Amino acid sequence: MVKVAFFDAKDYDEKSFEKYNGKNGIKIKFFETKLTLDTVSLTKGFDAVCIFVNDEVGPEVIDRLCELGIKLIALRCAGYNNVDVKYAYKKIRVVRVPAYSPYAVAEHAMALLLTSIRRIHKSYIRTRDFNFSLSGLTGFEIHGKTVGVVGTGKIGRIFIDICKGFGAKIIAYDKYPADIEGVEYVDLDTLWERSDIISFHCPLTEENHHMVSEESIKKMKKGVVIINTSRGGLIDSEALLNGLKDRKIGAACLDVYEEEASFFFKDFSGHIVNDDILARLISLPNVIISSHQAFLTDEALENIANTTIDNINKCFAGEKCDNEVCYTC
């Protein structure tokens, strides 16, 4: 029986994984806490850990996991920037879920965009108070606009298809361009300069950390709309706030935030949030922030559970796992 310590567990996680608990040679124990250096001792007696986007798995945690006999880190997400995979190489195996539902994330990006530019969130609040005035609700159409897509993997391509359905012109940047009909690949500077809307669909790396910065914002069109459903670290939050205050950026639609680990997935409605930048972003009328929920659909949760369990089974059966994160590759 493979014993799995499941960290940062939420009710929807337990619901989707519980049907596998105690079956197919896997026993899961759910922990609400995140995996950090302070909580790693909870893994004693387990064979594997299952973690999410805000668990912290640096060198010290990896060393302790190895000391405690953990043989596998199973990420139930696509990104792995929170795991030092270089340090983990040849010490402990790391697997992930590369594509739990690209449709969920791409559709959420478009939902945020439409909500923002058509002022749907403001209209909803007004009509709840029986205020049917249209003053201040004027938006703009996606049709004919230039949408810049950074990252053209599965999610990026689906978002491109959605934008094409609205009649948008698509330009894109990717280190490894693909042959996508109707998409013009350009360098980043050109994408900044030409895009009316910019949407990010790429992993976070050392190379692209804070790719949206004071410098890159200066190159963007006045009134540009920025969408980020990938990783918060792609955007310098302070630079974004300044761009919004200077009215260089017309709107921001964020499902991620670079300091989200301290706040997202928790209820702070009765507390003061000790992050001035986050508080100011939320207070702005042209900013929409959702709490890393782009993945959260029934279909995605089912795919995450199925793939994670399959990854664990393959690793402990000594089989090749196509979802293993290989540092040397």
Backbone as numpy.savetxt, mean C-alpha at the origin, in Angstrom:
# Nx Ny Nz CAx CAy CAz Cx Cy Cz
3.00 -30.76 12.73 2.15 -29.56 12.73 3.02 -28.31 12.73
2.88 -27.46 11.71 3.63 -26.20 11.63 2.91 -25.16 12.47
3.61 -24.62 13.47 3.02 -23.61 14.35 3.37 -22.22 13.83
2.33 -21.40 13.61 2.51 -20.08 13.02 2.07 -18.99 13.99
2.98 -18.06 14.29 2.64 -16.88 15.11 2.18 -15.78 14.15
0.93 -15.39 14.27 0.28 -14.47 13.33 0.18 -13.10 13.99
0.98 -12.12 13.51 1.06 -10.81 14.15 0.17 -9.77 13.47
-0.13 -8.72 14.25 -0.97 -7.61 13.78 -2.30 -8.12 13.25
-2.89 -9.05 13.96 -4.13 -9.69 13.51 -5.33 -8.80 13.76
-6.17 -8.66 12.75 -7.43 -7.94 12.85 -8.57 -8.93 12.67
-9.79 -8.48 12.98 -10.93 -9.40 12.91 -11.10 -9.99 11.51
-10.86 -9.18 10.47 -11.02 -9.70 9.11 -9.92 -10.71 8.77
-8.73 -10.55 9.38 -7.67 -11.54 9.18 -8.07 -12.88 9.78
-8.52 -12.83 11.03 -8.90 -14.06 11.71 -10.04 -14.77 10.98
-10.98 -13.99 10.46 -12.11 -14.58 9.74 -11.64 -15.32 8.49
-10.69 -14.74 7.74 -10.26 -15.36 6.50 -9.26 -16.50 6.72
-8.51 -16.47 7.82 -7.51 -17.51 8.07 -8.01 -18.63 8.99
-9.06 -18.37 9.76 -9.50 -19.33 10.76 -9.87 -20.68 10.17
-10.39 -20.68 8.95 -10.82 -21.95 8.34 -9.64 -22.88 8.05
-8.42 -22.32 8.05 -7.23 -23.14 7.83 -6.59 -23.58 9.15
-7.04 -22.99 10.25 -6.41 -23.22 11.54 -6.63 -24.66 12.01
-5.53 -25.35 12.28 -5.63 -26.73 12.74 -5.83 -27.73 11.62
-5.77 -27.27 10.37 -5.96 -28.15 9.23 -4.72 -28.12 8.33
-4.58 -29.16 7.54 -3.46 -29.26 6.59 -2.10 -29.07 7.27
-2.03 -29.49 8.54 -0.75 -29.45 9.23 -0.31 -28.08 9.70
-1.25 -27.14 9.80 -0.90 -25.77 10.22 -1.74 -25.36 11.43
-1.08 -24.84 12.46 -1.75 -24.33 13.66 -1.38 -22.86 13.82
-2.38 -22.00 13.85 -2.16 -20.55 13.90 -2.56 -19.99 15.26
-1.71 -19.13 15.81 -2.09 -18.36 17.00 -2.04 -16.89 16.62
-3.14 -16.18 16.86 -3.27 -14.79 16.45 -2.84 -13.85 17.58
-2.00 -12.89 17.23 -1.57 -11.84 18.16 -2.00 -10.48 17.60
-2.62 -9.65 18.45 -3.01 -8.31 18.01 -1.80 -7.40 17.83
-0.77 -7.63 18.61 0.40 -6.77 18.57 1.18 -6.95 17.28
1.98 -5.94 16.94 2.87 -6.03 15.79 4.13 -6.80 16.19
4.82 -7.34 15.21 6.10 -7.98 15.46 7.18 -6.90 15.47
7.83 -6.74 16.61 8.92 -5.78 16.77 9.97 -6.43 17.65
11.05 -5.72 17.92 12.07 -6.24 18.81 11.52 -6.48 20.21
10.52 -5.68 20.61 9.93 -5.82 21.94 8.99 -7.03 22.05
8.45 -7.47 20.91 7.46 -8.57 20.95 7.97 -9.87 20.33
9.19 -9.86 19.82 9.69 -11.04 19.11 9.76 -12.28 20.01
9.87 -12.08 21.32 9.94 -13.23 22.24 8.66 -14.06 22.21
7.55 -13.47 21.72 6.30 -14.21 21.62 6.39 -15.36 20.62
7.41 -15.34 19.77 7.54 -16.38 18.74 8.18 -17.67 19.27
8.56 -17.68 20.53 9.17 -18.88 21.11 8.20 -20.06 21.01
8.68 -21.16 20.48 7.85 -22.35 20.35 7.13 -22.45 19.02
7.29 -21.44 18.16 6.65 -21.46 16.84 7.68 -21.79 15.76
7.17 -22.13 14.59 8.03 -22.48 13.45 8.10 -21.36 12.41
7.05 -20.54 12.36 6.97 -19.48 11.34 6.23 -18.29 11.91
6.45 -17.13 11.30 5.68 -15.94 11.65 4.95 -15.46 10.40
3.76 -14.94 10.60 2.99 -14.34 9.52 2.81 -12.87 9.86
3.25 -11.98 8.96 3.28 -10.55 9.27 2.63 -9.73 8.17
2.40 -8.44 8.49 1.77 -7.53 7.54 2.68 -6.31 7.32
2.15 -5.25 6.75 2.96 -4.15 6.23 3.68 -3.33 7.29
3.17 -3.28 8.52 3.77 -2.41 9.52 4.52 -3.15 10.62
4.69 -4.46 10.46 5.56 -5.19 11.37 7.01 -4.81 11.05
7.86 -4.83 12.06 9.24 -4.34 11.89 10.23 -5.50 11.99
10.79 -5.88 10.85 11.68 -7.04 10.83 13.05 -6.62 10.29
13.81 -5.99 11.18 15.17 -5.58 10.86 16.17 -6.63 11.31
17.46 -6.33 11.23 18.50 -7.30 11.58 18.37 -7.89 12.99
18.09 -7.04 14.00 18.00 -7.54 15.37 16.82 -8.51 15.53
15.70 -8.17 14.90 14.54 -9.06 14.98 14.83 -10.37 14.25
15.48 -10.28 13.10 15.83 -11.48 12.34 16.75 -12.39 13.16
17.74 -11.80 13.82 18.64 -12.60 14.66 17.88 -13.32 15.77
16.95 -12.61 16.41 16.17 -13.22 17.49 15.24 -14.31 16.96
14.65 -14.09 15.79 13.80 -15.11 15.19 14.60 -16.38 14.93
15.81 -16.21 14.43 16.67 -17.37 14.17 17.03 -18.08 15.47
17.36 -17.31 16.51 17.68 -17.90 17.81 16.51 -18.70 18.37
15.30 -18.22 18.10 14.09 -18.87 18.64 13.58 -20.00 17.74
14.29 -20.27 16.65 13.95 -21.41 15.81 12.95 -21.13 14.71
12.68 -19.87 14.43 11.76 -19.52 13.34 12.45 -19.76 12.00
11.79 -20.49 11.14 12.37 -20.86 9.85 11.78 -20.10 8.68
10.67 -19.40 8.90 9.99 -18.75 7.78 9.30 -17.46 8.21
9.47 -16.40 7.40 8.70 -15.17 7.55 7.71 -15.15 6.39
6.43 -15.25 6.70 5.39 -15.26 5.66 4.66 -13.93 5.67
4.97 -13.08 4.69 4.26 -11.81 4.54 2.91 -12.07 3.88
1.87 -11.50 4.44 0.54 -11.62 3.82 0.21 -10.34 3.04
1.21 -9.85 2.33 1.10 -8.64 1.51 2.13 -8.73 0.40
2.06 -7.78 -0.53 2.99 -7.80 -1.67 4.31 -7.13 -1.33
4.25 -5.97 -0.67 5.46 -5.23 -0.34 6.25 -5.88 0.77
7.56 -5.71 0.73 8.41 -6.30 1.78 9.49 -5.33 2.24
9.22 -4.03 2.10 10.19 -3.02 2.52 10.39 -2.97 4.03
9.48 -3.57 4.79 9.62 -3.61 6.25 10.45 -4.79 6.73
10.94 -5.60 5.80 11.80 -6.74 6.13 13.16 -6.51 5.49
14.21 -6.67 6.26 15.56 -6.53 5.71 15.91 -7.85 5.01
15.47 -7.96 3.75 15.63 -9.22 3.03 17.10 -9.52 2.74
17.91 -8.47 2.63 19.35 -8.69 2.41 19.97 -9.36 3.63
19.60 -8.88 4.81 20.14 -9.46 6.04 19.57 -10.86 6.28
18.34 -11.07 5.85 17.69 -12.37 6.07 18.24 -13.46 5.15
18.92 -13.08 4.09 19.41 -14.04 3.09 20.29 -15.11 3.74
19.93 -16.35 3.48 20.59 -17.55 4.00 20.44 -17.74 5.51
19.64 -16.88 6.15 19.35 -17.04 7.57 17.94 -17.56 7.79
16.99 -16.94 7.08 15.59 -17.30 7.26 14.86 -17.01 5.94
13.95 -17.89 5.56 13.26 -17.72 4.29 12.15 -16.66 4.42
11.92 -15.94 3.34 10.89 -14.90 3.31 10.00 -15.13 2.09
8.69 -15.21 2.33 7.73 -15.36 1.23 6.70 -14.25 1.33
5.99 -14.00 0.24 5.01 -12.92 0.21 3.81 -13.32 -0.64
2.83 -12.42 -0.71 1.66 -12.60 -1.58 1.75 -11.52 -2.65
2.29 -11.84 -3.82 2.59 -10.80 -4.80 1.37 -10.16 -5.45
0.26 -10.88 -5.51 -0.91 -10.32 -6.23 -2.20 -10.85 -5.62
-2.55 -10.30 -4.46 -3.76 -10.79 -3.80 -5.02 -10.31 -4.51
-5.01 -9.07 -4.98 -6.08 -8.58 -5.84 -5.69 -7.23 -6.41
-5.04 -7.24 -7.56 -4.68 -5.96 -8.18 -5.90 -5.12 -8.52
-7.04 -5.79 -8.75 -8.26 -5.04 -9.07 -8.73 -4.22 -7.87
-8.62 -4.80 -6.67 -9.05 -4.09 -5.47 -8.30 -2.78 -5.31
-6.98 -2.82 -5.46 -6.15 -1.63 -5.25 -6.38 -0.61 -6.36
-6.42 -1.08 -7.60 -6.62 -0.16 -8.73 -7.98 0.51 -8.67
-9.00 -0.25 -8.31 -10.35 0.32 -8.20 -10.43 1.32 -7.06
-9.72 1.04 -5.96 -9.73 1.98 -4.83 -9.05 3.29 -5.22
-7.97 3.19 -5.99 -7.29 4.40 -6.47 -8.24 5.27 -7.29
-9.00 4.63 -8.18 -9.96 5.39 -8.97 -11.10 5.93 -8.10
-11.52 5.16 -7.11 -12.57 5.63 -6.21 -12.14 6.89 -5.47
-10.90 6.89 -4.98 -10.37 8.08 -4.31 -10.32 9.27 -5.26
-9.86 9.01 -6.48 -9.75 10.09 -7.47 -11.11 10.70 -7.77
-12.10 9.86 -8.08 -13.43 10.37 -8.42 -14.07 11.08 -7.23
-13.89 10.52 -6.04 -14.43 11.17 -4.85 -13.87 12.57 -4.69
-12.57 12.70 -4.93 -11.90 13.99 -4.76 -12.31 15.00 -5.83
-12.15 14.63 -7.10 -12.33 15.64 -8.15 -13.79 15.96 -8.43
-14.72 15.08 -8.00 -16.15 15.38 -8.15 -16.80 15.78 -6.83
-15.99 15.94 -5.79 -16.43 16.46 -4.48 -17.57 15.59 -3.88
-17.50 14.30 -4.11 -18.57 13.41 -3.66 -18.63 13.37 -2.14
-17.47 13.38 -1.48 -17.45 13.32 -0.03 -18.12 14.55 0.58
-17.92 15.72 -0.05 -18.54 16.94 0.46 -20.05 16.94 0.20
-20.43 16.47 -0.97 -21.85 16.39 -1.31 -22.58 15.44 -0.36
-21.95 14.32 -0.05 -22.56 13.35 0.86 -22.85 13.98 2.23
-21.85 14.70 2.75 -22.03 15.33 4.06 -23.15 16.38 4.01
-23.20 17.15 2.94 -24.23 18.19 2.82 -25.63 17.61 2.77
-25.82 16.62 1.90 -27.18 16.09 1.73 -27.66 15.35 2.97
-26.74 14.86 3.79 -27.14 14.24 5.06 -27.81 15.28 5.97
-27.45 16.56 5.75 -28.05 17.67 6.50 -29.13 18.37 5.67
-29.57 17.69 4.59 -30.59 18.24 3.70 -30.17 19.56 3.06
-28.86 19.71 2.87 -28.32 20.87 2.16 -28.05 20.44 0.73
-28.85 20.92 -0.22 -28.73 20.51 -1.61 -28.10 21.59 -2.49
-27.38 22.52 -1.88 -26.67 23.55 -2.63 -25.51 22.93 -3.40
-25.25 23.45 -4.60 -24.13 22.97 -5.42 -22.92 23.89 -5.33
-23.02 24.93 -4.54 -21.93 25.88 -4.41 -20.66 25.20 -3.90
-19.56 25.40 -4.61 -18.28 24.84 -4.18 -18.06 23.39 -4.55
-18.96 22.81 -5.34 -18.85 21.39 -5.69 -18.38 21.16 -7.13
-17.98 22.20 -7.81 -17.54 22.06 -9.20 -16.24 21.25 -9.26
-16.26 20.23 -10.11 -15.08 19.38 -10.28 -14.54 19.47 -11.70
-13.83 18.42 -12.12 -13.37 18.38 -13.51 -13.43 16.94 -14.00
-13.42 16.79 -15.34 -13.55 15.48 -15.95 -12.18 14.82 -16.15
-12.18 13.49 -16.08 -10.96 12.74 -16.37 -10.75 12.64 -17.88
-11.84 12.62 -18.62 -11.76 12.51 -20.08 -10.87 13.60 -20.67
-9.89 13.18 -21.48 -9.00 14.13 -22.12 -7.81 14.57 -21.29
-7.81 14.22 -19.99 -6.69 14.60 -19.13 -5.53 13.62 -19.33
-4.35 14.04 -18.96 -3.16 13.19 -19.02 -2.90 12.59 -17.65
-2.95 11.26 -17.59 -2.71 10.55 -16.34 -1.32 9.93 -16.40
-0.47 10.27 -15.44 0.86 9.69 -15.33 0.84 8.55 -14.34
1.25 7.36 -14.77 1.24 6.17 -13.92 2.69 5.76 -13.64
3.06 5.74 -12.38 4.40 5.34 -11.97 4.34 3.90 -11.49
4.86 3.00 -12.30 4.81 1.58 -12.00 3.73 0.90 -12.82
4.15 0.02 -13.74 3.17 -0.62 -14.63 3.17 -2.13 -14.46
3.19 -2.57 -13.20 2.97 -3.98 -12.91 1.49 -4.29 -13.01
1.04 -5.33 -12.34 -0.36 -5.75 -12.46 -1.34 -4.66 -12.04
-1.08 -4.04 -10.90 -2.00 -3.01 -10.40 -1.96 -1.79 -11.32
-0.76 -1.37 -11.70 -0.63 -0.21 -12.58 -1.34 -0.41 -13.91
-1.25 -1.62 -14.46 -1.88 -1.88 -15.76 -3.40 -1.87 -15.65
-3.91 -2.40 -14.55 -5.37 -2.37 -14.36 -5.85 -0.94 -14.18
-5.09 -0.14 -13.42 -5.45 1.27 -13.27 -5.41 1.98 -14.62
-4.44 1.65 -15.45 -4.36 2.22 -16.79 -5.61 1.87 -17.59
-6.02 0.61 -17.53 -7.23 0.19 -18.26 -8.46 0.96 -17.79
-8.55 1.18 -16.48 -9.68 1.95 -15.94 -9.65 3.38 -16.47
-8.47 3.98 -16.46 -8.34 5.37 -16.95 -8.65 5.47 -18.44
-8.25 4.45 -19.19 -8.58 4.43 -20.62 -10.09 4.43 -20.83
-10.80 3.72 -19.95 -12.26 3.69 -20.04 -12.89 5.05 -19.85
-12.19 5.94 -19.14 -12.67 7.31 -18.94 -12.22 8.25 -20.06
-11.41 7.74 -20.99 -10.95 8.57 -22.10 -9.73 9.40 -21.78
-8.93 8.96 -20.80 -7.73 9.70 -20.44 -6.57 9.33 -21.35
-5.60 10.24 -21.45 -4.35 9.96 -22.14 -3.37 9.42 -21.10
-2.64 8.36 -21.44 -1.79 7.70 -20.46 -0.31 7.85 -20.82
0.46 8.35 -19.86 1.91 8.26 -19.94 2.38 7.50 -18.71
3.54 6.87 -18.79 3.96 6.01 -17.68 5.47 6.01 -17.53
5.87 5.66 -16.30 7.29 5.44 -16.02 7.44 4.10 -15.32
8.41 3.33 -15.77 8.76 2.08 -15.10 10.20 1.75 -15.49
10.96 1.22 -14.53 12.35 0.85 -14.84 12.39 -0.23 -15.92
11.33 -1.01 -15.99 11.25 -2.09 -16.97 9.98 -1.92 -17.79
10.02 -1.04 -18.80 8.82 -0.76 -19.61 8.26 -2.01 -20.27
6.94 -2.05 -20.37 6.26 -3.15 -21.04 5.61 -2.63 -22.32
5.19 -3.54 -23.15 4.52 -3.16 -24.40 3.02 -3.08 -24.12
2.54 -1.90 -23.77 1.13 -1.71 -23.44 0.52 -0.76 -24.46
-0.49 -1.22 -25.13 -1.12 -0.42 -26.18 -1.68 0.89 -25.62
-1.39 1.98 -26.30 -1.93 3.27 -25.90 -1.20 3.93 -24.75
-0.04 3.38 -24.35 0.73 3.94 -23.23 2.08 4.43 -23.74
2.40 5.67 -23.45 3.69 6.24 -23.82 4.59 6.27 -22.58
5.72 5.56 -22.67 6.68 5.59 -21.57 7.56 6.82 -21.69
7.76 7.49 -20.56 8.57 8.70 -20.51 9.45 8.64 -19.28
10.43 9.55 -19.18 11.22 9.62 -17.96 10.42 10.36 -16.88
10.91 10.31 -15.66 10.15 10.89 -14.55 9.95 12.39 -14.70
10.97 13.10 -15.11 10.82 14.55 -15.25 9.71 14.90 -16.24
9.65 14.15 -17.34 8.59 14.39 -18.33 7.22 14.05 -17.76
7.17 12.97 -16.98 5.90 12.59 -16.36 5.42 13.67 -15.40
6.34 14.19 -14.59 5.96 15.27 -13.66 5.41 16.47 -14.44
6.07 16.83 -15.51 5.74 18.05 -16.25 4.42 17.95 -17.02
4.08 16.76 -17.52 2.94 16.64 -18.42 1.65 16.15 -17.75
1.73 15.57 -16.58 0.57 14.89 -16.00 -0.38 15.85 -15.29
-1.68 15.66 -15.54 -2.71 16.33 -14.76 -3.01 15.55 -13.49
-2.83 14.22 -13.59 -3.08 13.30 -12.48 -1.89 12.34 -12.43
-1.35 12.08 -11.24 -0.23 11.14 -11.09 -0.63 10.08 -10.08
-0.50 8.82 -10.46 -0.86 7.72 -9.56 0.32 6.77 -9.42
0.60 6.37 -8.18 1.77 5.53 -7.87 1.35 4.08 -7.65
2.03 3.18 -8.38 1.74 1.74 -8.29 3.05 0.96 -8.34
3.99 1.36 -7.50 5.31 0.72 -7.50 5.72 0.38 -6.06
6.62 -0.59 -5.91 7.11 -0.90 -4.55 8.02 0.20 -4.05
8.24 0.25 -2.74 9.15 1.22 -2.14 10.55 0.62 -2.06
11.53 1.33 -2.60 12.92 0.91 -2.53 13.77 2.07 -2.05
15.05 1.81 -1.78 15.95 2.89 -1.40 16.06 3.91 -2.53
15.96 3.44 -3.75 16.13 4.30 -4.91 14.99 5.28 -5.10
13.75 4.84 -4.81 12.60 5.72 -5.07 12.00 6.33 -3.80
12.67 6.17 -2.67 12.19 6.80 -1.43 12.10 8.31 -1.63
10.94 8.89 -1.29 10.69 10.33 -1.43 10.88 10.79 -2.88
10.39 9.98 -3.84 10.48 10.42 -5.23 9.59 11.65 -5.47
8.55 11.81 -4.65 7.81 13.07 -4.64 8.42 13.93 -3.54
9.15 14.95 -3.96 9.91 15.80 -3.05 9.67 17.26 -3.41
10.28 18.16 -2.66 10.18 19.58 -2.99 10.64 19.82 -4.44
11.71 19.13 -4.84 12.28 19.32 -6.16 11.35 18.81 -7.26
10.81 17.60 -7.08 9.95 17.04 -8.12 8.61 17.78 -8.20
8.11 18.26 -7.07 6.84 19.01 -7.07 6.98 20.30 -7.88
8.16 20.93 -7.83 8.39 22.15 -8.61 8.21 21.90 -10.11
8.47 20.67 -10.55 8.39 20.33 -11.97 6.97 19.97 -12.42
6.06 19.79 -11.47 4.71 19.35 -11.80 3.82 20.50 -12.26
2.74 20.14 -12.95 1.75 21.13 -13.36 1.07 21.74 -12.14
0.70 22.98 -12.24 -0.09 23.60 -11.18 -1.46 22.94 -11.16
-1.89 22.49 -9.98 -3.19 21.86 -9.85 -3.17 20.35 -10.02
-1.98 19.75 -10.11 -1.89 18.30 -10.30 -2.55 17.56 -9.14
-3.16 16.41 -9.45 -3.76 15.55 -8.43 -2.84 14.35 -8.23
-2.49 14.07 -7.00 -1.57 12.98 -6.68 -2.34 11.87 -5.95
-2.16 10.63 -6.43 -2.80 9.46 -5.83 -1.70 8.49 -5.40
-1.79 8.00 -4.17 -0.82 7.00 -3.71 -1.52 5.88 -2.97
-1.55 4.71 -3.60 -2.09 3.51 -2.95 -1.01 2.45 -2.82
0.27 2.87 -2.90 1.38 1.91 -2.85 2.05 1.90 -1.49
3.02 2.78 -1.28 3.72 2.88 0.00 3.93 4.36 0.33
3.76 4.69 1.60 3.83 6.08 2.02 5.17 6.73 1.78
6.25 5.94 1.88 7.59 6.48 1.74 7.93 6.98 0.36
7.07 6.73 -0.62 7.30 7.28 -1.96 7.16 8.79 -1.96
6.44 9.32 -0.98 6.14 10.76 -0.93 6.70 11.38 0.34
7.42 12.47 0.18 7.86 13.28 1.32 6.63 14.05 1.81
6.10 13.65 2.95 4.83 14.19 3.44 4.90 15.69 3.67
6.02 16.18 4.18 6.15 17.61 4.44 6.17 18.38 3.12
6.86 17.83 2.11 6.88 18.47 0.80 5.49 18.48 0.18
4.75 17.38 0.37 3.38 17.30 -0.13 2.51 18.36 0.53
2.63 18.49 1.84 1.85 19.49 2.57 2.17 20.89 2.08
3.44 21.17 1.89 3.84 22.50 1.39 3.30 22.74 -0.02
3.33 21.70 -0.86 2.80 21.83 -2.21 1.31 22.11 -2.22
0.60 21.53 -1.30 -0.85 21.77 -1.17 -1.11 23.19 -0.66
-0.34 23.61 0.34 -0.51 24.96 0.89 -0.19 26.04 -0.13
0.82 25.75 -0.98 1.20 26.72 -2.02 0.29 26.66 -3.24
-0.69 25.72 -3.20 -1.65 25.53 -4.29 -0.98 25.06 -5.59
0.20 24.51 -5.46 0.85 23.87 -6.59 0.18 22.53 -6.86
-0.12 21.81 -5.78 -0.84 20.53 -5.87 -2.32 20.81 -5.66
-3.13 20.36 -6.60 -4.56 20.63 -6.51 -5.30 19.74 -5.54
-4.85 18.50 -5.40 -5.50 17.55 -4.48 -4.59 16.37 -4.26
-4.78 15.69 -3.13 -4.02 14.49 -2.81 -4.99 13.41 -2.34
-4.83 12.21 -2.89 -5.66 11.05 -2.52 -4.71 9.98 -2.00
-4.72 9.74 -0.71 -3.72 8.87 -0.09 -4.36 7.71 0.65
-3.91 6.51 0.33 -4.31 5.34 1.10 -3.16 4.89 2.00
-2.02 5.54 1.85 -0.83 5.21 2.63 -0.16 6.50 3.09
0.64 6.37 4.14 1.33 7.54 4.72 2.64 7.04 5.29
3.72 7.80 5.14 5.04 7.28 5.48 5.22 6.98 6.97
4.45 7.60 7.83 4.52 7.31 9.26 3.26 6.58 9.74
2.65 5.83 8.84 1.36 5.21 9.16 1.43 4.14 10.24
2.59 3.54 10.45 2.69 2.41 11.38 2.19 2.76 12.78
2.33 4.02 13.15 1.91 4.44 14.50 0.41 4.71 14.60
-0.29 4.79 13.46 -1.67 5.24 13.49 -2.66 4.33 12.74
-2.28 3.89 11.55 -3.24 3.16 10.72 -3.62 1.82 11.36
-4.83 1.39 11.09 -5.44 0.16 11.60 -5.83 0.29 13.08
-5.84 1.53 13.62 -6.23 1.74 15.01 -7.28 2.84 15.07
-8.01 2.89 16.17 -9.03 3.92 16.38 -8.48 5.02 17.28
-8.26 6.20 16.70 -7.76 7.35 17.45 -8.84 8.44 17.55
-10.09 8.07 17.35 -11.15 9.07 17.31 -11.32 9.81 18.63
-10.91 9.21 19.73 -11.03 9.88 21.02 -9.72 10.42 21.55
-8.72 10.51 20.66 -7.39 10.93 21.09 -6.84 12.04 20.21
-5.80 12.68 20.68 -5.07 13.66 19.88 -3.97 12.92 19.14
-3.93 13.07 17.83 -2.91 12.42 17.01 -1.62 13.23 17.06
-0.56 12.62 17.55 0.71 13.34 17.71 1.56 13.29 16.45
0.96 13.73 15.37 1.68 13.85 14.10 1.11 15.08 13.40
1.82 16.18 13.51 1.30 17.45 13.01 1.07 17.43 11.50
1.94 16.75 10.76 1.78 16.72 9.30 0.54 15.94 8.92
0.33 14.78 9.53 -0.86 13.98 9.25 -2.12 14.75 9.62
-2.11 15.39 10.80 -3.27 16.14 11.24 -3.59 17.29 10.28
-2.57 17.96 9.79 -2.79 19.07 8.86 -3.26 18.57 7.50
-2.71 17.47 7.05 -3.18 16.90 5.78 -4.66 16.55 5.85
-5.07 15.89 6.93 -6.46 15.49 7.08 -7.38 16.71 7.14
-6.87 17.81 7.68 -7.70 19.01 7.84 -7.93 19.75 6.52
-7.12 19.47 5.52 -7.25 20.21 4.26 -8.44 19.71 3.45
-9.19 20.62 2.84 -10.40 20.23 2.11 -10.13 19.47 0.81
-8.91 19.55 0.30 -8.59 18.88 -0.96 -7.71 17.64 -0.76
-7.76 17.08 0.44 -7.02 15.85 0.75 -7.99 14.78 1.24
-7.88 13.60 0.65 -8.65 12.44 1.11 -7.66 11.38 1.55
-7.81 10.90 2.77 -6.94 9.85 3.29 -7.79 8.67 3.75
-7.50 7.51 3.21 -8.09 6.27 3.73 -6.97 5.47 4.38
-7.32 4.60 5.31 -6.31 3.99 6.19 -5.79 2.66 5.66
-5.07 2.71 4.55 -4.46 1.53 3.93 -5.51 0.43 3.72
-6.62 0.80 3.12 -7.72 -0.14 2.93 -7.93 -0.54 1.48
-7.02 -0.11 0.59 -7.22 -0.40 -0.83 -7.33 -1.90 -1.11
-6.64 -2.71 -0.31 -6.66 -4.15 -0.51 -7.91 -4.82 0.04
-8.68 -4.10 0.84 -9.68 -4.73 1.71 -10.99 -5.06 0.98
-10.98 -6.18 0.28 -12.19 -6.73 -0.32 -12.29 -8.21 0.07
-13.48 -8.76 -0.03 -13.66 -10.18 0.28 -12.76 -11.04 -0.60
-12.69 -10.66 -1.88 -11.89 -11.44 -2.82 -10.41 -11.40 -2.47
-9.92 -10.22 -2.12 -8.50 -10.08 -1.79 -8.15 -10.84 -0.52
-8.99 -10.74 0.50 -8.73 -11.45 1.75 -8.68 -12.96 1.53
-9.56 -13.46 0.68 -9.56 -14.89 0.37 -8.27 -15.28 -0.35
-7.83 -14.45 -1.30 -6.60 -14.73 -2.03 -5.37 -14.66 -1.12
-5.37 -13.68 -0.20 -4.25 -13.55 0.73 -4.13 -14.81 1.59
-5.24 -15.26 2.14 -5.23 -16.45 3.00 -4.79 -17.68 2.21
-5.37 -17.89 1.04 -5.03 -19.06 0.23 -3.55 -19.09 -0.13
-3.03 -17.95 -0.59 -1.64 -17.90 -1.04 -0.68 -18.04 0.14
-0.99 -17.39 1.26 -0.12 -17.47 2.44 -0.02 -18.91 2.95
-1.14 -19.58 3.06 -1.14 -20.98 3.53 -0.39 -21.86 2.55
-0.59 -21.63 1.26 0.12 -22.41 0.25 1.63 -22.17 0.33
2.03 -20.90 0.56 3.45 -20.59 0.71 4.06 -21.34 1.90
3.36 -21.34 3.02 3.86 -22.01 4.22 3.97 -23.51 3.98
2.95 -24.11 3.39 2.97 -25.55 3.13 4.13 -25.94 2.23
4.35 -25.18 1.17 5.42 -25.50 0.23 6.79 -25.40 0.89
6.99 -24.35 1.68 8.28 -24.16 2.33 8.60 -25.28 3.31
7.63 -25.67 4.10 7.89 -26.70 5.10 7.84 -28.11 4.52
7.37 -28.24 3.28 7.42 -29.52 2.58 8.72 -29.65 1.78
9.54 -28.58 1.82 10.80 -28.60 1.09 10.64 -28.36 -0.40
9.48 -27.82 -0.79 9.23 -27.58 -2.21 9.65 -26.17 -2.61
9.82 -25.95 -3.90 10.13 -24.62 -4.42 8.89 -23.74 -4.29
9.08 -22.53 -3.81 7.97 -21.58 -3.67 8.23 -20.38 -4.58
7.37 -20.21 -5.56 7.55 -19.12 -6.52 7.41 -17.75 -5.89
6.81 -17.68 -4.70 6.58 -16.39 -4.03 7.66 -16.04 -3.01
8.77 -16.78 -3.05 9.86 -16.48 -2.13 10.58 -15.22 -2.57
10.93 -14.37 -1.61 11.68 -13.15 -1.89 13.15 -13.51 -1.90
13.75 -13.42 -3.08 15.15 -13.81 -3.25 16.02 -12.56 -3.39
16.83 -12.29 -2.40 17.66 -11.08 -2.43 18.62 -11.09 -3.61
19.24 -12.21 -3.88 20.23 -12.25 -4.96 19.59 -12.14 -6.33
18.29 -12.48 -6.42 17.61 -12.35 -7.70 17.16 -10.92 -7.95
